[in-house]
Amino acid sequence: MLEGKFDQSTLLKKIVDAIKDCVKLCNFNCTEHGITVQAVDDSRVLLVSLLVGQTAFDDYRCDRDITLGIDLESFSKIIKTANNEDYLTLMADDTPDSVHTIFEDKKKERVSEYSLKLMNIDSEFLKIDDMEYDSVINMPSYEFAKIVRDLKNLGESLVITVTKDSVKFSSEGETGNGSVVLKPYTDMDKPDESVKVTLDSPVDLTFGSKYLNDIIKATSLSDVITIKLADKTPALFEYKLDAGGYLRFYLAPKFDEED
C-alpha cells in the first residue's frame, strides 16, 4: 500500500503545474524511497525527471513498488481544490486502479477526498548517466525566468553563450534582437542571489524558446536554478526541492536553424 502525506498541498500543486503543460500523461513510480517521474514531451525534445524524496513527506510508506499512470490535467483539477496549507495525502492499493487524494484543513474539521482513475501509460524508464558538462551555471531562478520571458518576445530561439567572463543570453527575430549578459557575482548576505559559473570550455548553444518557457514554470519550486551545458548534448536545467528531491529538465539543443 502507498500512503504519502504532505504537510502542505502547495508542494505537489507546484510540481504538477510545472510539468503538466509539457507532458500530459506520466507514470508516478512509487518505491520505499519516494516517488519518481520520468516523461518525454510529444516532440521528444524535452525530458522531465522528478524525484520527490521520502523526506519531502510528513509521513510516507510504500510497501511495494507501485506505478500510478496519471493524467496530469485531470489530477491538476483535483489538487487545485485544496487550500495551500492543507495536509495532502496520496493513497493507493498494491494493485491500484485509482489513486485517492485526501485534503485535510488544519483549521477546520473539513476533509475532502477524491479518487482519480489510473491509466495504463506505456513508457520506458531511461537510465540517465552522470555526464561531464563543459559549463555549469548557478543563478537565481526568478532571474532566469525573466530573461526567458523577455527574450521569447523577440524570436523562437534563445542562444546561451558562456565564456570565462560572462553568460550571455540572446535572441533574434524578424522585428529585432536582444541580449542579456550576466557576470559572475557573489552576494555574501543573500547567497541565492549570486551568479556562479564553472567553465571547462566555452559553450554556445541554441534552444527553442517555447521549451524554455515550459521549464521556467518550475521557478516557484526553488530560488536557484542550475544549468549544465555541453556541446551537442542535452542541457540540464535543475530545480532542487528544499524538502528533498529535484525537478530536472533535459533539453536538446538546436543544431541549426532548420532543425
N, C-alpha and C positions, 0 to 999 in steps of 0.2 A: 504494500500500500504506500502511496505517496501522500505526504501531508507537509506542506511548506507554508509557514506563517510569516508574513512580513509585518514589521512593526508599523509601517505606513504604506498605504497603497500607492503613494506617489512614485516610488522607485519603479514598480512594474509598469505604471502608466507611462513614465518617461521612456522606458526601454521599448515598449510596443510602439509608441509614437515615433520613435527614432528609426524603426525598421519597416513599419507597415507600408510605406509608400514605395519602397524599392523591392521588397519581397512580400507577396500576398499570402503564400502558404508556406509553412515551415514546421519541422519536427522539433518539439521540445524533448531532448534526450535527458531523462532524469536518472541519476545514479545516487549512490550514498554520499557523493562529494558535492552534489549540487546539480544545476541544470545547464546544459549547453545547447546552443542552436547553431547550425551552420546551413546557410542557404545562399543560392546564387540568383541574381535577378534574371528576368526573361532574356535580356540581351547577352547574358553570360560575360558581362564586363566587370560586374561588381559582386564580390563575395562578402557575405556578412558572417562574422564569427563572434558568438556571445558566450560568456561564462558568467553565470550567477552562482558564486561560490556558496558553500554551506553557511559561511559566516555572515552572508547577507540576509539571512533569515533569523527571525526571533526564535522560532522552533523549526526543526527540519528532520524528517525521517523519510527514507525511501528504502523499503525492504528488499526490493529487487529492481533491476534496470527496467524502466518503462519508457516507451516512446509515445508522445502525445502529438498527433497531427492536427495542427491548429490553423484555422482561417483567421488571420490577424485582423482583418476588417471587422468580422463578427465579434472577435474577442475584445477588440478595442471598444466597441459599443457597450459591452458589458462592464468592463473595468472603469469606464468613464462615469458610470453611475455612482461610484464610490466617492466619498469625500477624501481629500488628500491625506488626512490624518487617520483615517480608518485603518484598523487591522485588516489585512487581506490574506486569506488562506486559500491555497490551491489544494484540492484533494482529488485522488483518482485511485481506482482499484488496481490490482496487479495485472488484470487483463481488461483494460478500460475500453469502453465505447463512448465515454464522455468524460469531461473534466468539470469538477464542481468548483465554483468560486464563491467564497463567503466573505462578506464585509461586516465588520462589527464597529459600530460607532462608539468611541471611547467615552463620550459624554452622556449619551442617551442609551436607554435599553432598546437599541434598534439593531436588528440583524437582518441582512439581506442575503439571499442565496440564489445563485444562477447555475444553470447546467448548460454546457456547450457540447454538442455532438462532435466527436473527433472525426478526422478524415484520414484516409489511407494515402499518405503522400510518399511517392517514390523518390527517394533522394539518397545519394551516396555520400557517406561521411568521408571527407578528404583529410588525409594526414598532411598538415602544413608544417614543413620542416623549418627550423630556425635558420634564417638566411643572413648572409652578410650584406649589409647595406653600405652604399657609398656616403650617405649623409643621413644624419638624424637631427630633427628639429623638435624642440620643446618650446611651446608658446601658449599664451592664453587662448583658450578655446573660443571665447567670445570675439577675440580679435581676428582669428582665422575666419570665423563665420561672417564677420562684417566684410572682410576682404573678398570672400567668395561672392557674397550678395552684391557688393558694389561692382565687381568686375564682370559678373554674369550679365549685367545690363548692356555690356559692350559687344560681347561675342560668345560663340558656342564653345570656345576652348579657353583654358587657363594654363599658362605656362609657369612652371616653378623652376627658377634658376638659383642654384646655390653655389656660392664661392666662399673662399675663406673669410671674406669681409662682410658678406651680406646674404640675405634671402630676398629674391625679387619675385613678385607675383605680377603677371602681366596678361593682358587680353587685348585682342584686336578684332575689330569688326568693320562692317561697311560704313558705320557712322563715325568711327574714330577708334582711338586706342587709349589705354591707360595702364598704369603700373603702380604698385606699392612696394617700397623697399624697406626691409627691416634689418637692423644691425643687432648683433648680439648685445644683450643688456641684462644686467643683474640688479634686481631690486631686493636689497637685504631685508627690508621691512615687510615686503609682500612678495615672497618667492614665486607665487603663482603668476605674478605679473612679468616675470623675467622671460627673456628670449635666449635660448641656448642652442648653439649649433655645433654639432660634431661632424667633422668633414674628413673623409679619407681621400676623396677625389671629387672634383666639381660635377654638378648634376644640372641637366637641362631637359626637363620632361614636360610633355603636354598632356592635359587631361580634359575630358568632357565636362563642361561646366554643370550640366544637369545632374551628373553623378555626384559631383562635389556638393551640389545643393542638397541632395539627399543625405549625404554624410553629415552635414552641419546640423541636421535636425537632432543630432545626439548631443548638441552643445550643453544642454541643461544637465547632463549626466556627470560632467567633470569640468573643473576650472581650467584644466590643462589638456591640450591635445599633443600627442607625439606623432610626428610624421617621419616615416622612414622611406628613403628613396634610393633606388639603384637603377642603372641604365638598362632599358629593355626588360624590366622586371615589374610586376605589380607593386604599386606603392602600398604601404601600410599606414592607415590612419587609426590611431588607438585612443580610446577614452577609458581611463581606469575608473572602476566603480569604488567609491570610498568604502563601501561596506564589504567589498571583497569580490573581485572578478573584473571583467573588462568587456567592452564592446569594440570590436575591430572591424574595419572595412579594408578589404584588399581591392584596389582599383587598378585595372590595366591601363597603361598609358597609350596615347595615340602615337603610332609610329610615323604617320604622315597625315596630311590633311585629308587624304582620300579615304582613310580607314573609317 
